[in-house]
């Protein structure tokens, strides 16, 4: 390489192939750094200031019939811990059943004004299960739960928040010990155990915490009953 001198001292000129590689890679790197996730606009949320929430049964887009109940069972706890009064799921279920509504799709079609009239909640949480279950792969199996959610003000009918979250067994580090045969056997065993024991239920709880817990990036805002961390620390 030919030495070059500049204001910072001795340096080296890169070969042409390295220069071309840098020019090709640099725009992609800069593009990745220049497109961070845009912050959510909480204007409508802050204007709404809901104190009580009605969690509706989730619509299930997955192939697992247990998905809706599995996600609903762990959806209210993060919201209650976030400082909201959440209507009891059993009461909500019985009320809909007494009114002839049993499927999540039909329930989520009820008008916001009617939901407000029946339950008196400030806002409703609409959930949709996109993925739920264990999938067998060649050398492994993955249990994945993906949930989408949105919150609608029942007083005005305005959507004030939306988001999505995923939890997966693939997040855990996997060991490659035992060779290919060992991996295949491990994958089959995990598939059977995860299906029989409904491992998705645990990952549904994680996904719900990521979606509805506080604090989360672009997540649900703290409710009025959540203790002030500063005041709690001062006690």
N, C-alpha and C positions, 0 to 999 in steps of 0.2 A: 504494500500500500504506500502511496505517496504521502509523505508528511506534509502537513499544512500548518501555517502559523496564523494566528488571529489574535484579537485583543485579549483572549482568555488563555493564551499560551499554546503549547504544542497539542495538536489534535491529529485525527486520522480521517481520511475521506473514505466513506463506505463504498464497497464494490457496487457496480451498477445493479446486479441482481438484488442486493439488499435494499438499495434505494427504491427499486420498483416494488418490492414486497412491502416496504414501509408505506409507500404511497397508496397501495391497494388496501392495506389493513387499516390505516389511520382513519379514513372516513367512516368505516363501520364502527370503530371504537368511539369516535366522537359522536356518532349518531346514537349509540347506545347510552352514552353519558348524557346526551342532550335531550332525551325523551323520558324523563322521570314520570311516574304516575301522577296525574293531575289531582290535586286535593279536591275532595267532595265539597260541593256548595251546600252549606248548612243553613242558608237563609230561611227557607221554608220551615226547616226543622225547629230553628230557634223561635220563629214566630208562632209555631204550633204549641210548643212546650207541653207535650203530652205527659200526663202523670199516671194514667192507667192504660194498660194494653190488653187487647184481646188477640190471643194467638190462634189463628185458624188452622185446621188440619191441613198438613202439606199435601200438595198434588204430587203424585208419584210418576216421574218419567222413566224410572229405572225398570228393570225386569224382575225385581224382587218385590213380592207382595207385602213383605214386612217393612218396607222402607218408610211409608208414611207414619205408621205408629212408632217405629224405631226413632225417627227424627223428632216427632212430636213429644215423645217421652222425656227428652232432654233439652227442649227448646225454651221452657219457661224459666228454668233455674238461672241462666246467665242474665236474663232480663230483670228478674227479681233482685239479683245481686247487684245489678247496675243501678238500682234505685227506683224501679217502677213497681206499681201495683199490677200484678198480672192475674187476670181472672183464672180461677182453678180449671184445669183441663177437663176434669170429670163433670163439673157443672156445665161447661160449654158443650161438651159432648151430649149430655142428657137433654139440654135445651134444644139443640139442633134435631136430635132424634124425635123429640116430642112434636116438633114442627114438620116432621116428615123428610128431613134432610139427613142423609147418611154418607154421601160420597163427598170427598174434598172438593171435587170439581164443582158440584152443585152448591156447596157451602160458600166457596169463594166467588160465586156469581151473585150472591145476595148483595143488595145495594148497601152502600155505606150508611145511608140514612136509616135503613131498617136495622142494621147491626147496632147503630147508636141507640135506636129506640128500644131494642130488646135488652142489650147488655149495659148501656150507659158508659161504655169505655170511650176514652178520648181518641184512641187510634187502634188500628188493627194491624197485625203482623201477618203478611202473606208469605208462605214458604213454598218452595218447589224443590223436590229432590231430583237432581239430575243424574247422580250415580250412587249406587248402594249395592254392596256385595263383594264377593271374592271372585277374582278372575284367575284362571289357571294359565300359566305361561310355560314356555319350554323348560326353563331351569328355575322356576320360581312361581309364586302366586302373590297377588296383590289384593288387599282389601282396601277399597276406596269409597269414600262418601263425599259427595259434592252437593252443597245446598245453596240455593239462591233465596234471597229474602228481600222484602220491601215493606215499608211502613206507610200506611195511608191514614191521614187524619179523618176520623169519622164525622167530624163536625163540618168540614168543608169539602171532603172528598179529594183533597190534594195529596199527592204522593210526596212525602217529606224525606224519604231515605230509601236507598237500595244498595245491595252488596251481594257478595258470593264468597264462599269459603270451602276449602277442601281439606280432608285429613286422609292420610294413606299410610299403610304399613310399609310402603317403599321408603318412607322417610327414615326408617331405622336402618342402621348399617347391617349388611348381610355378610355372613362369613362364607368364603369359597372353599373351605376345607372339605375334604372327602371326594374331590374330583367330580367329574360330570355325572357319574352314576349316583353319587351321594346327593348332588343337587337335584337330580330328577326325583329321587325318592323323597327328599325333603319337600319338594314342591307339591307332590301328590298328598303327602301327609298333612301339610299346612292347608291345602285346599279342602280336604275332608274335615279337618278339625275346625277351620274357620267357618265352614258352612253349617256344620252341626251345632256349634256353639254360638252362632250368629255374632262373629267378631265385629261385624259392621256396627253393632249397637254401640260399642266403645268408641269407635271412630266417629260415629254420629255425634256423640257428646263432645268430642274434640272439635269437630267442624262447627257445631252450634256455638261453642265457646269462642271460636275465632270469628264467627259471623256476628254474634249478638252480645258478646262480652265487652266489658269496658276495663281499660282503654284499648282500642285497636285502631290501626291506621285506617282512616276513612270509614270507621265503624259507627256503631250506635253511640249517641251522646249520653252522658250520665243522666239518670233520672233525678227528680226532686228529692227522693228519699235516700239517695246515696250520700254517705257521710263525707264531709269535706276532709280530704287527706291532710291538709295543713292543720285543721282544727284537731283532728284525731292525733296527729303527731305531737301537738302541743300539750295534750293531756298528761 
